[in-house]
Amino acid sequence: MLYEIRQTPVLLFTRLVVLELLVSLLHLSIRPLFDWLQLADLTLAGITAYWLVIIILQVLNLIFFISIVLNWLSFVYIIEDDEIRVITGVLRRKQTRYGAKNLEKIQSDQNIWGKIFGYGNVTAYNPVLGRDITLHGISSPERYARILEQLPELQKEKNLNRDINILRSR
């Protein structure tokens, strides 16, 4: 059993909306700033400076927009029978593996927006590591909490089947 989980698209959308709101506020504040500094007069230098700032702002907006989308696309949780993997990174891939056979105290939580849009966090305590493993911002957190609760049992069954096959082969 393999589950590949991404963060909910609602988080991607939220991040992009916040970015666009910030860029819009900066854009709206540039003209009054130029007027106050008396830089946006009708001279060619004033107009050029104004449009140069606007172009730079839009290029930065595009860079941040692409960065947000690529980070969202490259962030994946993978749940398998015996481990949980967290894969991150756009230019440099990083993979972190957590054993799933010792998971305890598995819980899911959702804030008000998570309840409305169907996403939340799943947290499982790993006593071997002495810390929590959290799957942030995933769709259907209750479903994945149930799956994580079943992993130790599935691992025991898998080990039992392996042992039976070893005994049969003797």
MONOR-V109797 format. One line per field, one symbol per residue. psi: psi as a letter, one per 30 degrees, with the letter a starting at -180 (. if undefined). Layout:
psi->???
This chain:
psi->kkkjkllkfeeeeeeeeeeeeeeeeeeffeeeeeeefhfhlgleeeeeeefeeeeeeeeeeeeeeeeeeeeeefjkkkkleflkkjklkeejkkkkkkkffgklikllkkaeeeeeghlalkkkkjfefglkkkjkhlkieeefeeeeefeeeeeeeeeeeeeeeeeef.
